[in-house]
């Protein structure tokens, strides 16, 4: 069996195993709490009705800043669920907006990621030349390592900022940044939803928007490298297999010629 096929089957097996392990862990961690939550269902339902009568703690969601925030979560597929259109017109526009915006955003981040990786590779090569290294060429392993460090640094910077503004623990803020920048977007932690921050803290609002878009670019560039590395491995395997086939065919012809 070809090496690429073995790798693909191994990836499929690993993915399903990963899903099974994750399901088991989530079951063990969350099922007990869910059972207790269901026992409090009546009280929670009553509380929800009461809360609907109070102004939303986050303030108005559909002014420009809030709408921009929502648009970011749509086209990046983060989708926290903190806000949703309630009118039919808003829902129709949201669908059409996402239909064009999502592929546009994916292509943009792909292009940005490629440009960033090219720029970083050039900088790293110059640095190696200035340090007088014998082999200034930048390997894929070098790029992946730098990309990983950039991702960790981006998450740490965001965690420090959001823990300050949102009064979360550093771990909670780091978790929020990770869930946001990987576009999982559970919605259990959402920035800009306290003390009417969307209306009263413009600097924090601007930072949040810039951080999400810049962070997605960094994460996208890193994932671009990982995918490229995998594709390169497949291409190398195919080239190696082709060389082996050509060598075997040539040896076969040589053997036939010698026999005659």
Buried (B, 14 or more C-beta within 10 A) or exposed (E): EEBBEEBEEEEEEEEEEEEEEEEEEEEEEEEEEEEEEEEEEEEEEEEEEEEEEEEEEBBEBEEEBBEEBBBBBBBBBBBBEBBEBEEEEBEEEBEEBBEEBBEEBBEBBBEBBBEBBEEBBEEBBEEBEEEEEEEBEBEBEBBBEBBEEBBEEBBBBBBEBBBEBBEBEEEBBBBBBBBBBBBEBBEEBBBBBBBBBBBEBEEBBEBBBEBBBBBBBBBBBBBBBBEBBEEEBBEEBEEEEEEEEEEEEEEEEEEEEEEE
